[in-house]
Amino acid sequence: MQIEFHGAARTVTGSQHLLTINGRKILLDCGLYQGSRKKTYARNQNLPFDAAEIDALVLSHAHIDHSGNIPNLVKSGFSGDIICTYATRDLCAIMLRDSAKIQRYDIEYLNKKRARKGQPPLEPIYTLADAVNSLRYFIGLGYERPYQIMDGVQLAFYDAGHILGSAIVALDIEDKEQNRQVRLVFSGDLGRPDRPILRDPTFIDEADVLIVESTYGNRVHAPLDEASKKLETIINKTCKRGGKVIVPAFAVGRTQELVYRLHQLVESGDISPDLPVYVDSPLAIDATGIYRLHPEAYDQEIEDFMLADRHSDPFGFDMMHYTRATVQSKELNHLRQPAVIISASGMAEAGRILHHLKNNVEDPRNTILIVGWQAPDTLGRRIVEKQPKLRILGEEHRLKAEVASIHGFSAHADRPELLAWVGHFKKRPSHTFIVHGEPESAFAFADGLRGEQGLQNVNVPELGQGFTI
């Protein structure tokens, strides 16, 4: 049995882990590598394996760094099953199409630059038609429902509590070459306990081989209540000086949690009920609709809130506005009163958020609120670093708006939560692989697993590195 790590190795993007079991190949996730256009195009375009040789893809969740290269995989010859939860399939139906549109915009931008240099044009990594075609291969599966992927390999999904439909992957393997039974557990992205909307991550009892994320393997998050209090303070402070709060937020997960938190603050009277809140992202609007379709994923807190709330909708209240049409989005440029504008993308690399930043970043009354991890070489990272000059939509702008960050809304478990999750294994893994973390985070978490959990044989694989188990 072999494992090769072709993405999310010493970085937090592009999840792709290839298993070879009894001569058959299973791919765990097929995500896009995200970063600067120049670095990402060739890496995403050229898959590091033969797609036609992959027998099945097991998808942990719908975030683009885990699912975003699926259309390219199918386009390149993959014809097996893509197995995920029902909610993940629903989210991928909108997210992969949106990703294809971004591919088109990105390639148009790159080709303009290439034309000025006399270079030939490039093709997008995949098209909208490729994205739609890939959806034919998806198979939905409920949590804790065993499913035979192939002879000798049984799959079960467990709730990861990260985003709607996110799953921990457990593979029970009959290793015929070594005549043994092996349980491989892939954490996917683990959520945090006691977050609103979704249930807590499931604890798993047994693993022989563990592949575990480490996004925040060296950090401790602020408590969730503290994050809500900070959100309240930032909004009230900005409104008092007549400004707007501009929030780049991931369309899936982060936007829904922010809307729910704002709803709570309005109902409790901690922010003005007359403050308009706009979600200006067609993708986020569609994703919120899918969240409404899957109440089976809700935790008890949100169920109680819905029973008590006069709107009976965690994602809707009197001053909540969802702006789908382009003309509605443009009208937000002319707002003169305080408001909250939530827009994608979460790392400010594409989409309507670029226009909101362009129109608001030079006004010191405004606040740019960062509520998620920002990859290197992204506009979001440059904002977090408070670089005095920002290039937005091809033009240079001075950063005069206040920049604020809230880390407590993270959908990823922090170091103590990751260690606690691993600590619940009754049968301890004999092989552990740390993925989905920047080097300092991944190595710090590996040290914690060795020192605090007593695990042996803990590795932080390099990109492309393979292991025989």
RAWO-V501418 format. One record per helix or strand of 3 or more residues. SS is the DSSP state (H for helix, E for strand). FROM is the first residue (numbers start at 1). LEN is the number of residues. If there is no record, write none. Layout:
# RAWO-V501418
ss:SS from:FROM len:LEN
ss:SS from:FROM len:LEN
This chain:
# RAWO-V501418
ss:E from:2 len:6
ss:E from:16 len:6
ss:E from:24 len:5
ss:H from:37 len:9
ss:H from:51 len:3
ss:E from:56 len:3
ss:H from:64 len:4
ss:H from:70 len:6
ss:E from:81 len:5
ss:H from:86 len:31
ss:H from:128 len:10
ss:E from:138 len:4
ss:E from:147 len:4
ss:E from:153 len:7
ss:E from:167 len:9
ss:E from:180 len:7
ss:E from:209 len:5
ss:H from:224 len:17
ss:E from:244 len:5
ss:H from:254 len:14
ss:E from:276 len:4
ss:H from:282 len:12
ss:H from:295 len:3
ss:H from:300 len:9
ss:E from:320 len:3
ss:H from:326 len:9
ss:E from:339 len:5
ss:H from:353 len:8
ss:E from:367 len:4
ss:H from:379 len:6
ss:E from:389 len:4
ss:E from:395 len:4
ss:E from:402 len:4
ss:H from:415 len:9
ss:E from:431 len:5
ss:H from:439 len:13
ss:E from:466 len:3
